[in-house]
C-alpha cells in the first residue's frame, strides 16, 4: 500500500513539474504540434492525393472477362419448323492506355466457343453441329489532331491538381509563419507577464516597507494618523496589482500552451532572454524587397496567377473542333477446335483493318467560348489580387520598419523615465523623513516608479513583437 501511495505521489509531482522551454524549443514544438499548422499539412496531404488521382486517366488499364451462355430459338425452313439450341463460352483480355499526347491505344485478345443443337419436332430428327471456336487479336489506335493534341490540354487535370497542391503548400507556409509568429509573441508575452509580476511584487514589498515606516512615524507623533491610512491603502492597491499580474501571467501561459498543442493549466518556465533592443537603421526599400520575395501569402497568390494563365491558354485551345484519326487491325481464327483457331490466327489468313476519322464541331460552341471568357476573367482577378497584395505588403513592411524603429526609441525613453522615477522616489522619502513632504507624495512617487517600470517592460515587449512581425512578413520565422 505504501508503495502505491509513493508511486502516486511521484506521479503527481511529475505532472506538476513545470514545462521548461527555450525560445528555439518553443518554435520547434509549435512546428510539430500546432493545431493550425497540422490542419494546413493535412490540406497538403489531400492535395498530394488529388495529384495522384489526376494521373489516373493515363494509367494502363487491364481488362478481362469471361461468360457462359445458352439460348433457344425457333425458325422455319423448307423442311418445316425447327428449334436451335446454342451454348458456349466467351473469354477476352485487353490492355488499353491513353497518353498525354492525345493518343489512345489498345490490344485485345478474345476467344469464344459455340455449339449448335437442332430439333425438328415434325420429323423427330435431332442433330448436333461441330463446336466452332473463334479467336481474335485486335489492335486499335486513335490520335487527336486538333482539340486534344496538346499536352497542356490533356494534362489540365494534373496541372490543376498540381496548382492546388502548390497553393496548399503556400497556405501551409503561411500557416507556419502565423503559428511561429503567434508562438514567438506568446513566448515573450509569458516572460513579459512574469516580469510584470516581479514588478508588482517589488512594488508590494516597497509599499509594505513604506507602510511600516509611516506607522512608526505616526506612533512617534511625526506624522498625522491619516498618513498611515494612506500608506495602508497604497499597500492594498499593490496587493491587488500582484493578483492581477499573476492572473495575466497564468493566462499568457495557457495561450502559449494552446499554440504548442499542449493542455492548458501547466506552469511554463521560459528560459531564453529576448534579443537586446538596439537602435536600428533599417533600409525600408530592402525590407520591402525581402517581403515581396519571401512572403508566403504573396507566393501563394502568384502560384494562383500562374495556374490561371496556363488555364487561359488551354481554354483558347478548347475553341478548336475535335478531329480524331482512328486505325484498327485484327487477325482472326475460325476452326472447330481452340488450338486450330489460334493457329489460323497466327498464320494471318483472316486479316481485317480499317482507317477512319471523326469530326465533332459544336455549331455554336457556347461551352468553350464561355470557358474562355471565364478563364480571362479569372486571370484578371488573380492579377488584381497579386497587385493589391503587393501594395498592401509593401505598406505593411514600411509601417513595421517605422514601428520597430519607434519601439527602439521608446525603450530608451522608458528606461530614462524609470531612472528619473527612482530618483524622485528617493527624494520624496528623504523629504518625508525630514518632515518636508506628505505621505501622499511618496505614494505618488511609488506609483510613478511602478508605472515607469511597467511601461519599460511593455516597451521591450513591443520591440520584440515588432521584430517578430517583421520577420513574419518576410517569411523568415
C-alpha positions in Angstrom: 0.0 0.0 0.0 2.8 2.4 0.9 4.5 1.6 -2.4 1.3 2.5 -4.2 1.0 5.8 -2.3 4.6 6.6 -3.1 4.1 5.9 -6.8 1.0 8.1 -6.8 2.9 10.9 -5.1 5.8 10.7 -7.6 3.3 10.7 -10.5 1.6 13.8 -9.0 5.0 15.5 -8.7 5.8 14.6 -12.3 2.5 16.0 -13.5 3.1 19.2 -11.5 6.6 19.7 -12.9 6.8 22.9 -14.9 7.4 22.9 -18.6 10.8 24.5 -19.3 11.2 25.8 -22.8 13.8 27.8 -24.6 12.7 30.1 -27.4 14.0 27.7 -30.1 12.4 24.7 -28.4 9.0 26.5 -28.3 9.2 27.2 -32.1 10.2 23.6 -32.8 7.3 22.2 -30.7 4.9 24.6 -32.5 6.2 23.5 -35.9 5.4 19.9 -34.9 2.2 20.2 -32.9 0.5 23.5 -33.6 -3.2 22.6 -34.5 -3.5 25.2 -37.2 -0.2 24.0 -38.8 -1.3 20.4 -38.6 -4.5 21.3 -40.4 -2.5 23.0 -43.1 -0.3 19.9 -43.5 -3.5 17.8 -43.8 -4.6 20.0 -46.7 -1.2 19.5 -48.4 -1.5 15.7 -48.0 -5.0 15.9 -49.5 -3.6 17.9 -52.4 -0.9 15.2 -52.9 -3.6 12.6 -53.2 -5.5 14.7 -55.7 -2.4 14.9 -57.9 -2.1 11.2 -57.8 -5.7 10.7 -58.7 -5.4 13.2 -61.6 -2.8 11.0 -63.2 -5.2 8.0 -63.2 -6.6 8.6 -66.7 -3.1 8.0 -68.2 -2.5 4.7 -66.4 -2.7 1.4 -68.4 -6.0 -0.4 -68.0 -6.0 -4.2 -67.9 -9.4 -5.8 -68.5 -10.5 -9.4 -68.6 -13.9 -11.1 -68.8 -15.5 -14.4 -69.3 -19.0 -15.7 -69.6 -21.1 -18.8 -70.5 -24.3 -18.5 -72.5 -27.2 -20.6 -73.7 -30.2 -19.8 -75.8 -33.1 -21.5 -77.7 -34.6 -20.1 -80.8 -37.3 -21.2 -83.3 -37.3 -21.0 -87.0 -38.9 -22.2 -90.2 -37.2 -23.8 -93.2 -38.3 -25.8 -96.3 -38.3 -28.9 -94.2 -40.6 -27.4 -91.5 -40.3 -25.8 -88.1 -37.1 -26.3 -86.1 -35.6 -25.4 -82.7 -32.0 -24.4 -82.3 -30.2 -24.6 -79.0 -27.0 -22.6 -78.9 -24.5 -22.7 -76.0 -20.9 -21.8 -75.4 -18.5 -19.5 -73.7 -16.6 -16.3 -74.3 -13.3 -15.0 -72.8 -11.2 -12.0 -73.5 -8.3 -10.0 -72.1 -7.2 -6.5 -73.2 -4.8 -3.7 -72.4 -5.6 -0.1 -73.1 -3.9 3.2 -72.4 -4.5 6.9 -73.1 -1.4 9.1 -73.4 -0.9 12.7 -72.7 -0.2 13.3 -76.4 -3.9 12.7 -77.2 -3.2 9.1 -78.3 -5.2 6.1 -77.3 -4.1 2.6 -78.0 -5.5 -0.8 -77.1 -4.8 -4.5 -77.8 -7.4 -7.2 -77.2 -7.3 -11.0 -77.4 -10.6 -12.9 -77.3 -11.8 -16.5 -77.8 -15.3 -18.0 -78.0 -16.9 -21.4 -78.4 -20.4 -22.0 -80.0 -22.2 -25.4 -80.0 -25.4 -25.7 -82.0 -28.1 -28.4 -81.3 -31.1 -28.6 -83.8 -34.5 -30.3 -83.2 -37.2 -30.8 -85.9 -40.4 -31.6 -84.0 -42.3 -32.5 -87.2 -39.9 -35.3 -88.1 -38.4 -36.1 -84.7 -34.9 -35.5 -86.0 -32.2 -34.1 -83.8 -28.5 -33.4 -84.5 -25.6 -31.5 -83.0 -23.2 -29.4 -85.0 -19.5 -29.4 -84.5 -18.2 -26.9 -81.9 -17.0 -23.7 -83.5 -14.1 -21.8 -82.0 -13.2 -18.2 -82.9 -10.1 -16.3 -81.7 -9.4 -12.6 -82.4 -6.3 -10.4 -81.8 -7.2 -6.8 -82.4 -5.1 -3.6 -82.3 -6.7 -0.1 -82.2 -5.0 3.3 -82.4 -6.6 6.8 -82.1 -5.0 10.2 -82.3 -6.5 13.6 -81.7 -5.4 16.0 -84.5 -7.0 19.4 -83.4 -8.5 19.8 -80.0 -6.7 17.5 -77.6 -3.3 17.1 -79.4 -1.6 19.5 -76.9 0.0 18.2 -73.7 -1.4 21.3 -71.9 -4.9 20.4 -72.8 -4.7 16.7 -71.9 -2.8 17.4 -68.7 -5.1 20.2 -67.5 -6.5 18.0 -64.7 -3.0 17.1 -63.5 -1.9 20.7 -63.8 -4.9 21.9 -61.8 -4.2 19.4 -59.1 -0.5 20.5 -59.0 -1.6 24.1 -58.8 -3.9 23.2 -55.9 -1.0 21.4 -54.3 1.3 24.4 -54.7 -1.4 26.7 -53.3 -1.8 24.3 -50.3 1.9 24.3 -49.8 1.9 28.1 -49.8 -1.0 28.1 -47.4 0.9 25.7 -45.2 3.9 28.1 -45.3 1.6 31.0 -44.4 0.1 28.9 -41.6 3.7 28.0 -40.4 4.7 31.7 -40.3 1.4 32.6 -38.5 1.9 29.7 -36.0 5.5 30.5 -35.3 4.8 34.3 -35.0 2.0 33.7 -32.6 4.1 31.3 -30.6 7.0 33.7 -30.5 4.7 36.5 -29.4 3.1 34.3 -26.8 6.5 33.1 -25.6 7.8 36.6 -25.0 4.5 37.6 -23.5 4.9 34.9 -20.8 8.2 36.4 -20.0 6.8 40.0 -20.0 3.9 39.0 -17.7 6.4 37.3 -15.4 8.4 40.5 -15.3 5.2 42.4 -14.5 4.5 40.0 -11.7 8.0 40.7 -10.3 7.5 44.5 -10.6 4.1 44.2 -8.8 5.7 42.1 -6.1 8.5 44.5 -5.8 6.0 47.4 -5.5 4.1 45.5 -2.9 7.3 45.0 -0.9 8.1 48.7 -1.2 4.5 49.5 -0.1 4.7 47.2 2.9 8.0 48.7 4.0 6.6 52.2 3.4 3.6 51.3 5.5 5.8 50.1 8.3 7.9 53.3 8.2 4.8 55.5 8.2 3.2 53.7 11.1 6.5 54.2 13.1 6.4 57.9 12.2 2.7 58.2 13.2 3.4 56.4 16.5 6.3 58.8 17.1 4.0 61.7 16.5 5.9 62.9 13.5 3.0 62.3 11.1 -0.7 62.6 11.3 -2.7 59.3 11.6 -4.3 59.9 8.1 -0.9 59.2 6.6 -1.0 55.7 8.0 -4.4 55.2 6.3 -3.0 56.4 3.0 0.0 54.0 3.3 -2.3 51.1 4.1 -4.5 51.9 1.1 -1.4 52.0 -1.2 -0.4 48.6 0.2 -3.8 47.2 -0.5 -3.7 48.5 -4.1 -0.3 46.9 -4.5 -1.7 43.6 -3.3 -4.4 43.8 -5.9 -1.9 44.6 -8.6 0.0 41.5 -7.7 -3.1 39.4 -8.0 -3.9 40.9 -11.4 -0.4 40.4 -12.7 -0.4 36.7 -11.6 -3.7 36.2 -13.3 -2.4 37.7 -16.5 0.7 35.6 -16.3 -1.4 32.4 -16.0 -3.5 33.4 -19.0 -0.3 34.0 -21.0 0.9 30.6 -20.1 -2.3 28.9 -21.2 -2.3 30.9 -24.5 1.3 29.6 -25.2 0.4 26.0 -24.3 -2.6 26.0 -26.7 -0.3 27.2 -29.5 2.1 24.4 -28.7 -0.7 21.8 -28.9 -0.5 21.2 -25.1 -3.2 21.1 -22.5 -3.6 24.4 -20.6 -3.1 24.6 -16.9 0.7 23.8 -16.7 3.3 26.0 -15.4 5.7 27.2 -18.2 9.2 28.4 -17.5 10.7 30.4 -20.3 14.5 30.2 -20.1 15.5 32.3 -23.1 16.2 36.0 -23.0 15.0 38.2 -25.8 17.3 40.0 -28.2 18.8 43.1 -26.8 16.9 46.1 -28.1 19.1 48.3 -30.2 18.8 51.4 -32.3 18.1 50.2 -35.8 18.8 51.9 -39.1 16.7 49.6 -41.4 16.7 50.1 -45.2 12.9 50.3 -45.9 13.4 49.6 -49.6 15.5 46.5 -48.8 12.9 45.3 -46.3 10.1 45.7 -48.9 12.1 43.7 -51.4 12.6 40.9 -48.9 8.9 40.9 -48.1 7.9 40.8 -51.8 10.3 37.9 -52.5 9.6 35.8 -49.4 6.1 36.5 -48.1 4.3 33.1 -48.3 0.9 34.7 -48.8 2.2 36.6 -51.9 3.9 33.5 -53.2 0.6 31.6 -53.0 -1.2 34.4 -54.9 1.5 34.2 -57.6 1.0 30.5 -57.9 -2.7 31.0 -58.4 -2.0 33.6 -61.1 0.5 31.3 -63.0 -2.0 28.5 -62.8 -4.8 30.6 -64.2 -2.6 31.9 -67.0 -1.9 28.4 -68.2 -5.6 27.6 -67.9 -6.3 30.6 -70.2 -4.0 29.2 -72.8 -5.7 25.9 -72.5 -9.2 27.5 -72.8 -8.1 29.1 -76.1 -7.1 25.6 -77.4 -10.5 24.4 -76.5 -12.1 26.5 -79.2 -10.7 24.1 -81.9 -13.1 21.4 -83.2 -12.4 17.8 -82.2 -10.9 15.7 -85.0 -9.6 12.2 -84.3 -8.0 9.7 -86.7 -8.6 6.0 -85.9 -7.0 2.9 -87.2 -7.5 -0.7 -86.3 -6.1 -4.1 -87.4 -7.3 -7.5 -86.4 -6.3 -11.2 -87.0 -8.9 -13.9 -86.7 -9.0 -17.7 -86.5 -12.2 -19.8 -87.0 -11.9 -23.5 -86.6 -13.6 -26.5 -84.9 -11.1 -26.7 -82.1 -9.5 -24.0 -79.9 -5.9 -24.8 -80.9 -6.8 -24.7 -84.6 -8.4 -21.2 -84.2 -5.2 -19.8 -82.6 -3.1 -21.5 -85.3 -5.1 -19.9 -88.0 -4.9 -16.5 -86.2 -1.2 -16.8 -86.1 -0.9 -17.6 -89.8 -2.7 -14.3 -90.5 -5.0 -15.8 -93.1 -8.1 -13.8 -92.0 -6.8 -10.1 -91.5 -9.1 -7.2 -91.0 -8.2 -3.5 -90.9 -9.9 -0.1 -91.0 -9.0 3.6 -91.1 -11.3 6.5 -90.3 -11.7 9.9 -88.8 -14.3 11.6 -86.6 -15.0 15.3 -86.6 -17.0 16.9 -83.8 -17.9 20.6 -84.4 -20.3 22.3 -82.0 -22.4 24.7 -84.1 -22.4 27.5 -81.5 -19.6 26.4 -79.3 -21.1 28.1 -76.3 -19.4 25.8 -73.8 -15.8 26.5 -75.0 -16.5 30.2 -75.5 -17.9 30.5 -72.1 -14.9 28.7 -70.6 -12.6 31.1 -72.3 -14.4 34.1 -71.0 -14.3 32.7 -67.5 -10.6 31.9 -67.8 -9.9 35.5 -68.9 -11.9 36.9 -66.0 -10.0 34.6 -63.6 -6.6 35.8 -64.9 -7.7 39.4 -64.5 -9.0 38.8 -61.0 -5.7 37.0 -60.0 -3.6 39.8 -61.4 -5.6 42.4 -59.4 -5.2 40.2 -56.3 -1.4 40.0 -56.7 -1.1 43.7 -57.4 -3.3 44.6 -54.4 -1.4 42.2 -52.1 2.0 43.5 -53.2 0.9 47.1 -52.4 -0.5 46.1 -49.1 2.6 44.1 -48.1 4.9 47.0 -49.1 2.8 49.3 -47.0 2.9 46.9 -44.0 6.6 46.4 -44.4 7.3 50.2 -44.3 4.9 50.6 -41.4 6.6 47.7 -39.5 10.0 49.3 -40.1 8.7 52.6 -38.5 7.1 50.7 -35.7 10.4 48.8 -34.9 12.5 52.0 -35.0 10.0 53.8 -32.8 9.9 50.9 -30.4 13.7 51.1 -30.1 13.4 54.8 -29.2 10.6 54.2 -26.7 12.8 51.7 -24.8 15.4 54.4 -24.3 12.8 56.9 -23.2 11.1 54.4 -20.8 14.5 53.5 -19.2 15.2 57.2 -18.7 11.7 57.6 -17.1 12.4 54.7 -14.7 15.7 56.3 -13.6 14.0 59.6 -13.0 11.2 58.0 -11.1 13.7 56.2 -8.9 15.4 59.5 -8.1 12.1 61.2 -7.4 11.0 58.4 -5.0 14.3 58.6 -3.2 14.0 62.4 -2.9 10.4 62.2 -1.6 11.4 59.6 1.0 14.2 61.9 2.2 11.8 64.8 2.4 9.2 62.7 4.3 11.9 61.7 6.8 12.7 65.4 7.3 9.0 66.3 7.7 9.0 68.3 4.5 6.8 66.1 2.4 3.5 64.3 2.8 2.9 60.6 2.6 0.7 61.0 -0.5 3.7 62.5 -2.3 5.7 59.3 -1.5 2.8 57.1 -2.6 2.5 59.1 -5.8 6.3 58.6 -6.4 5.9 54.9 -5.8 3.0 54.7 -8.3 5.0 56.7 -10.9 8.0 54.3 -10.5 5.7 51.3 -10.7 4.1 52.7 -13.9 7.5 53.5 -15.3 8.8 50.0 -14.8 5.7 48.5 -16.3 6.0 50.9 -19.3 9.7 50.0 -19.8 8.8 46.3 -19.8 6.0 46.8 -22.2 8.3 48.8 -24.5 10.7 45.9 -24.6 7.8 43.6 -25.3 6.5 45.9 -28.1 10.0 45.9 -29.7 10.2 42.1 -29.6 6.7 41.8 -31.1 7.6 44.3 -33.8 10.7 42.3 -34.7 8.7 39.0 -34.8 6.0 40.7 -37.0 8.6 42.0 -39.5 10.2 38.5 -39.8 6.8 37.0 -40.3 6.1 39.4 -43.2 9.5 38.5 -44.7 8.7 34.7 -44.3 11.8 34.2 -42.2 10.5 32.6 -39.0 
